[in-house]
Amino acid sequence: MDAYIERVVDLTKSTENQLYNLTTEAARWTLLDQPASAMRDVEGSFALLARSGKTVRMARSLDRPMRYFLAKRTEGPVLIVAARIDEIFAWLKSEGLEGQFHPSYTRMVPAHYVTEIQLVGCPDPDPVYTRFFTPAMGTLPPDLDVIGRRYIGALAEEINLWIANIPVDEPIGVCFSGGVDSGSVFLTTYHVMKQRGLNLSRLKAFVLNLGDGESGVGPDVVQARQFLDSVGLGLFLEVIDANASEIDHRETIGVIEDYKALDVQSASMALALCKGIRERYPEWRYLIDGDGGDENLKDYPIEENPELTIRSVVNNQMLYQEGWGVGKIKHSLTYSGGLSRSYTRTYAPAHRYGFRGFSPFTRPDVIAVAEAIPFIQLTDYNVERLYQLKGEIVSRGVATVTNIRMKVFDKRRFQHGALPVESMHQRLPLKEADYRKYFLAQYL
């Protein structure tokens, strides 16, 4: 009888891990030989795979994708692991196995879980998911000053760790709009760099401008200028002009490998911004942004999603970060859920243009503070009160941590700030079903 041979093909790039307290090999040992809870102590951004015999374990941080596909061969199964669906497909084609492929057969490793697979034969058993990040909910006092100090304090710690691992001669760009999230990230980054005695000329706030008819200036440019001028830091602003006519949903879908309309819109703006920065600065590497801030403080219009109520938003752990969660009917095995799915809107455009991106709001220590906020006490299930909390918490925290009083503007999505809403919908008019058809057609 022929030997049964399982194979694991790891197409992830260990050089893209950004770990602070462990080497990649040490992190893999932790993943393989320690309880799942030990992964909570791995600091930084990672997509890790470890194997012992027929046992394969995988884990990733919230801020990067990690996908896998199980193919069948006569001699045994082969597990292919990669950051992207098209990388998996290309490998299968190179081995003559593409006939088994469909994009919906790929699986996303859910963030904050150890995913364990046993390569034992046909049919292979379902993966086992073990959570390694379980922040306590509602444990902070209902004091906005205390909450703000803890939240922005955690943000500052993460930014400090990140900056400490960047060469001192490398410039740092903030993807900036003047909104609450990018505004707090910029001011906190400025504060940390100043405290560390670093050269502040390394810092820039990049704002995307796709024009606005006769004025030629998008809403975010106006807002960004007002924000920075109000704190005397207008010299850090740099406008990245782009041509709205070059927005192409087909390119965006190919980059993010997804079809959710809001994510296609957001990623289209991110691609334009990253492309513009790259053309102006061919050697620039490090970008920081505010993605995850809305999810942490539950600042999305509930009325736009018929699946949600304020009770579901404030009572479900990390709903916006993880969706309905592993093991739930609405959880997508192909994509995961929440920001665990949609972070490709940020990761993939930056990666496409060679940037090392960083979203400090996605770090567990920051999310843990956000989950500890007593949202029920602070809102009494009042939707408008929930919407007000983010600006109040963040602005108070920034004032306490940085001694800078930031201006708070009304919420506006990234894609609605680069050019007006009406213009954006003219450029990206399709619905999710149309985007889905285009995505699937790439593999026909």
N, C-alpha and C positions, 0 to 999 in steps of 0.2 A: 504494500500500500504506500502510495506517495506521501511524503511529509506535507502537513498542512502549514503553509507559510503565510503569515500575516505581514503586511508591510505598512509603514507609516512614512508619508512624504511631508516634511515640514517646509513649506514655502515662505513662512514668516521670516522676517529679517531681525535677528537679535540686536543688530546695531541700532534699530529704531526704538528699542526699549530705553526709557529714561529713568533709571533706578537710582535712588539716592543712598540707600543704606545697605544694599546687597549687590553683588555681581549677578549677571543673568544666570550663571550656573548655580549660584547659591540659591537664587529664587526658584529655579527649577527643582532643586533638591527639596526645598520647602514644600513646593507643590506636590511632589511625588511621595515624600516620606513623612510629612507632618500632617496633623489634622487640618481639615479645610480652614478652620478658624485662624490658623497661622498665617494665611494669606493676607489677613487684615493688617499685618505688621510690615508687609512689603510696601515701601514708600516709592511713589512715582507712577509713571505710565508704563504699562506692560501688556504684552500678549505672549503668554507662555504655554509651552507644551512640554510634558515630561512623560516618559514611557518606561515601563518595566514589564517585559514579556508581553502578554496580551492586554495589559492594563494601560490605558492612555488617559492622562488627565490634562485638562486645559483650563486656563483662567485668563481673564483680561480685565483691565480697568475700564471705566465708563467711557474714556475719551479716545477709544480706538476700536476698529472692527476686528473680528477674528471669526473666520468661517471654516466649515469643514464639509467634506463630502465622502461618503463611503461607497466605493466601487467594488464590484465582484470580479474575481479572476478564478480560473480553474484551480490554481494552486492555493488560493486563499484571498481574503479581503485586502483592500488597500484603502487606507484613510489618508485623504489629502487635506491639508490644513493651510490656509492662506488668509491674507487680509482682504482679498477681492474675489468675487465670483468669476471674473474673466480669467484670473490666474489659474483657478481650478480647472476651468474649461480648457484652457490652453494646454495644461499638463495632460488632461485626459486625451485630447487630440493627439498629443505627441506619443501616447501609448496605445492609440487605436481604441480607446474606451469611450469615445464621445457619444456613442449610441446609448449609453446608460444615462446621459446627462439631461437634466432640465434644471433651470435656475431655482425652481421651487423645491428641488430635492436637496439643495444646499442648506446648511444649518448655521445659524449664528450662535456662538458661545454667548450666553447672557452675561452681562456685567454683574459683578459681585457674587458670582457662583463659581465653585469648582465643578466642572463638567467631566464626569468619568465615563469612559466607554470601554467595554470589554470586547475585544476582537476574537470572538469564540466560534464563529461559523455562521451558517445561513439557516434561519434568519438571525441576525444580530440583535441582542436585546436593546431596549431603549437606554439612552444615557441616564445616569444618576446625577442629579443636581444637588449640591450642598452649599447653602449660603454661607459666605464668610464675612458679610457686612450687614449687621442688623442694628441700626441706630435706634435708640429709645425715642419715643414720641412724646412731645408735650411736657418735658421735664423742667424747662426753664421757667422762671417766674414771669408773670405777665407785665414786665417792665421793659418798655421799648429801648431805654438807654442801656440796660444790661444786655438785652438781646443784640442790639446794634454793636456794642463793644465786643461781644463774643464772636459775632458773625464776621465782622471786618477784621477783628484780631486774627481769626483763623485764616481769612483770606490773605492777610499780610504775611503770616507764617509760610503759607504755601508759595507765595510770590518770592519770599526771601530764599526759600530752599531752591527754587528754580533759578533765580539769578545767581546764587552761589555756585551753580554748576555750569554757568555760561562763561566762556573766556572773556577777560576784562576788556578786550579790544573789540568785541562783537557788538554791533548796534542792536537795539531792541525796538520793535515796532508794535504799537497797540492798534488793533483793528477797532476803530473809534467811530461813534456816532453822537456822543454827548448824552446818550440815554443813561439810565440809572446803572446798568451793568457795566458797560464799557467805560462810563465815567468813573465809577468806583475803582475799576481795575486800573485805569490810567493814574488816578490820584494816589492809589496805594502803591503802584509801581514806582512812581515819582518819589513818594515818601521813603520807600525801602531803599532805593538807589541813593537818595540823599543821606540817609542814616548810615549806609555802608561807605560813604565817602567816594562814590563812583562818579565818573564823568557824566553829567546829565546831558551833554550834547549827543550821547549815544541814543537818547530816547526820542521817538517820534510818535505822533498820533495820526494815523492814516485814516482819512475819511473818503469814502467813495462818492464820486459825483457823476451821475449819468445825465445830468441836465434837466431843465424844466422849461421847455418851450423857449420863449423869448428871453427869459432871465438867464438861462443857461446854468442855473444853480439848483441842485436838488435840496430837498428839505433837510437832510442830515447835515449838509455843509453849513447852513444857517444855524442850526441847533448846536453843532460842534463848536462853531466860533463863539456863540453866546456862552456856552458852557465854559470854555477855556478862558475867554476874556474876563468872565466874572470872577475868576480866581487868579488872574494875572499871569496865566500860562499860555497865552495865545501863540507865543513864538514856537511852541511844540507842534502846532497843527500843520499837516501837509495834505493838501487835496490831491486825490488821485482821480484824474479825469478819464472817463471811458466812454465808448460810443454805445448808446442803447441799441442801435441797429445790429450790433454784433452779438447780442444775447441770443443764444440758440438752445432751446430746450433739449434737443437731441444730444448736444455736447454735454449738457448738465447731467442728463440721465445716464449717459455713458460713464461719467465720472463718479457719480454717487451710487449708481446701480440700484436706484430706487425710484418710485413713481408717485409718492405722496406730494400733492400739489404745493402745499406750503413749503415743503423741503426743497422741491425743485426751484421754487421762486427764491428762497433764501440762498441756496447753493449757487444759483446763477449770479447773484450779487457777489458772493464770496469769490467765485471764479474771476469775475471782472476786477475785483479789488486785488486779488493775488497776482493776476496777470499784469496789472498796472504797476504794482510794486516791483515785480520781477523785471519788467522792461526798464524801469528807472534805476533800479539797484540790482545789477546782475549777481552780486555776491551776498546779498542779504539772506540771513538764515532764520532768525528768531522772531516769532510773532506771538503775541499774547492777546486774548480776547475775553469777552464776557459771556460766552455760551454756557448755559446751565443756570444762570442767575434767575431767569423766569421760572424754571422748573423748581428751584430750591424754595422760592417764596411764593409759589403757586399763583403766578401772575399771568394767567391766560384767560381770555374771555370765555367763561363757562357757557354763556348763552350761545356760543357758536358751535358747541359740540353737544348734540342731543343725547349722547351717552352719559353725560356728566351732570351731577348736581353738586352744590357746595358741600353737601354731606359726604359724597363719595370722594371729593377732592381732599378734604381735611381729615378724613378718617382712615384713608388707605395709605399705608407706608410707601413713601417714594413713588407715588402714582405717576407723576410726571417724569421721573427719572427712569422708571422701569416698566411703565404701562401696567396692565392688570396683573402681570407677574407670571413666573414660571408655573406651569400646572393649571393655569386658568384657560377657559375656553377661548377667550379672545387673544391669548398670547400667540404671537407668530413664531413658529419654529424657524422659519426662513430668515426672519429679520429681527427677532426680539421685540421689545416694545418701548414706548416712551423715548427719552433721550438715548437710551441704550441702542435704539434703532436709528434715531434721526441725527445722531452726532456725525454721521458721514457727511452731512451738509457742511460741516466745518472741517473735519479731518481730511476728506478727499480733495477738496480744492487746494488746501495748503500743501498737501502731499504732491499733488499734480505739478505744482510749480516749485517744488524743492524746498519748502519751508518746514521748520520744526515748530509746530504750533503748540500752544499751551492754553488750556482753559481752567484757571484755578478754581472756579465754582464747581467743577466736576470732581474735585478731590474729596475723598471720604470724610476727612476731618471737617471740611466746610459743610458738606451735606449733613453731617451729624449734628452740627449746631442748628442748621435749618430745620431738621426733623424734630429737634427738641423745643422748637417754638410752640407755645400753647395756642395754636390757631383757634381752637374752639372757644377758649376763654376770651381771646382778643377780638373775635368777630361775632360771637354768639350766632353763627351761621348767617351773618349778613354779608351778601356778596360785595356790595360797594365798600364795606369796611375791609374786606379781604384785599380788594384792589388797592386800597390806600396804604396798606401795611408796608409794602416793599419800599416805597420811596422814604417813608418815615424811618424804617429800621436801618436802611443803608445810609441815608444821609446823616443820621445820628451817629452811626458807627464810624463813618469816615471822619466826622468832626472830632470824635473822641480819639481815634487812633492817629490821624494825620494832622489834626488841628486846622483842617481846611473845610470850609462850609461849601458844600457842593450845591449847585443849582439842580432842581428836580423838574424834569419835563414829563408831560403825559406819555404813557407807553405808546410806542410805535414799533412795528416789526421792522427788521433790517431791510427787507425788500421794499417796504413802503417809504423808506427814508432816502434811498439812493435816487429814486425818482418818484413822482406822485403816484398814488394808488391807481388812478385811471390809466396812466401811461404804462405802469407795470402790467396791468391786466391786458392791455393791448399787445404787449410784447410776449406775454406768457398767458394766452387765453384758454388753454386747454384744461380739461377736467382730469381727475385722477384716472378714470377709466381710459382716457386717450393716452395718457403717459404710460400706463401699464401696458397697453397694446404695443407701444413703441419699444418699451424695454424688452418685452418677450420676443418681439420680432427680430431682435439682434441675434437670437439663438436658433432661429428657424433655418 
